[in-house]
Amino acid sequence: MNRREALQRVALILGGTVIGANLFLEGCTRSATKDVQALFEAKTTDLLGDLAEAILPKTATPGAKEAGVGSFIPVMVRDCYTEKQQKAFLDGLATLDDKAKEVKGKAFLELSPEDRTAVAAALDKEANEFNKKQAEEQKDIIEKNREKQNQLYNYVENDPPHWFTMFKQLTLTGFFNSELGCTKALRFVKIPGKYDGNLPYKKGDKAFA
């Protein structure tokens, strides 16, 4: 599975576009600001891996942390996000412990795997509500200012979604682009055979890489 196919799969799962997808496909690289560079510190990549693991935990197949998602995320934020998106991501990540304490009474890293998953679920709900409200506000702005539609479309497209939406997209993108994700979570066929549009499907079968 190539990058484009992985992004299409993530977009299908999440029901929307993947932030920074075009730059990811082009392999764009950028220099990191001081704040973004801090994401590459070992303690932070470890935290990112733990949060990603709360989204895709290890079961019969490897989890997100084992697949290296914690190290993948800083690269994507640096190379593929605009400054506005980077700031939204960093500001949101800084509130993780506050959310964990609100939901479970402890800092995120002090929680059990089950409680971390509960925090991730609460963040996902918050993100969905935020993004829905944002979309309605953007639609309202555009409809009230039809003579400036082109300018406004550019404006709203650059308005970052909730930080956890970006994090979740990066988690899935990183996982499905990793060796473990492709070979363990999916059915990997190194040398595929002919196309069979009527291949029997058994419930629970893995998708093909």
N, C-alpha and C positions, 0 to 999 in steps of 0.2 A: 504494500500500500504506500503510495507517495503522499507528499505533503497536501496536495490539493484534495485527494480522497479523504485524508484524515480530517481536514477542515470541514469538508462537506458533511462528514459523519457527525462531527461535533455540532455543527449548525443544525442538523436534523434533530439531534438529541435535545438541544436547547431551544429549538424553534425560533431561531433568529440568526443574524450575521455574527461572525467572530471578529471582535475588535482587533485591529492590527493585522488582519489576514493578508491583505495585499502586500504589505512589507515583508511579512513572513515568507510568502511565496517567492518574493524577489530576493530574499536573503540579505536584506538591508542591515547595515551595522551602523551604530552611532556611538559617540563618546558618551560616557555616563556622567551625570551631575553627581555632586557629593552625596545627595540624598539617595539617588538610585544606586550608586556604588555600594552603599551600606547594605543593600539587599544581597550582595555577594559574600558578605561575612558569614562564616561557618554557622554561627548561632542563628542567623536569620534564615539561611537556606534550610537549616534543620527545622525551624519553626514552620516555614512554608511547606516542607515535606509532611510535617505532622498535620497541618490543616488540610492539605491535599488528601492525606490518608483518611481523614474523617469523611471525605467525599467518596473516595474510592478505596475502601479498606481491603486488606488482604483477606481472601477467603480460600477457595480452592485454587485461585489464581493470584499472582502477585498484586500487591497494592500500589498505590501511587508513589509512596515514599521509596519503596524498593526499586521502582522503575526510574527513579532519578528526577521526579517532577520538581522537587525542591530546588534543584540546581538549574532546571530548565526555565523556570518562571522569571528569575532576574534577567536572563538573557533576552527574553521576549519583551519584558517591560522596558529594558534599555533600548533594544533595537527596533521595536515595532509600535511603541506607543508614543503619542504626541506628548508634549510637556503637560498639557491639560489633563490628559489621561493618566500620566505618571503621577501627577499630584493627587488626583482622586484616588488612585490605587494606594499610594503611600499614606495619605491621610486616613483612609479607611482601615488599612492594616494596623495603624497605630491605635485604633479603637477596639481591636480584637479582645484584649483582656477585659475591657469595660463590658463588652457584650457577654463574655464568658461569666463574669461576676454577676451580671444581671440575670442570666439564665440559670446558672448552676452555682453561683456563690464563690467561685474560685477563679484564679488566673487560668488561662487556657492550658498551659503546660502542666498545671497541677491536677487536671481532670483525668478521669479514666477514659479509655477509648469510646465507651458508650456515651459518656457525657460530652465528649468532644463532638461526636456525631449529632447530638442534640443541639449544640451551639451552632454547628454548620447548618442544621435544618432551620433554626431560628433566623440565621443570617440570610438563608435562601428565601424565606418567607418575606423578610424585610426588603430584600433586593427586588423581589417580584412586585411588591406594593410600590416601592420607589419608582421602578421602571415604568409601571403602568401609569402612575400619576404624571411622570415626566412626559410620557408619550402623549397623554391627553392635553397637557399644557402646551407642548410643541405643536400639536395639531390645531389647537385653538389660536395660537399665535399666527400660524401660517394662514388659516382661514380668514382671520381678521385683517390681514395685510396682504391681500392677493397681488397687489401691484409690486410687492417686493419679494415675491415667492422664491425666486432663485437665490437671492441673498439670504433669506431666512432658512432655506433648506441647508445651505452651507453652514449656517450658524448652529442649527439643531443637530446636524450630523456630527459636529465636533463637540457636542455636549456629552460628557462621559456618562455611562450608565452607573449604577451602583457598583462600588468596588468589588463586592463579592461576586457579581455577575462576571466581571473580568477575571477574577481569580478562578471561578468555576470553569470558564472557557479555557483558561490556560492549563488547568489541571487535566481536562479531557484531551486537549490538543497535545500536551506533553506525553500523556499516557499512551495515546494511540499512535504517536510517532516514535515511541521507545521500542527497543528490541523486545523487552518483556511483554509490552502491550500487544505487539504484533504477533509474537510467537506463542504466548501463553494464554492471553485473554481471547485472542481470535484464532481461527484455524489457518495456520500458515502453510501455504503450498509453495515450496521453493521453485518447482518447475510445474506450473499449472498445465492441465490438459485442455481439451477442447471445451468450448462453451456449451453448457447444457441448460437450456431455459426451463427444463422440466425436472430438475434434480429433486428427488424426494427430500422432504424436510421433516425432521422429527423435533417435536417440542423440546426446547432446551439446547438445541444445536447452536454452536458458536457461529458468528458471522465469519466470512472469509477475510483474511488480510489481503 
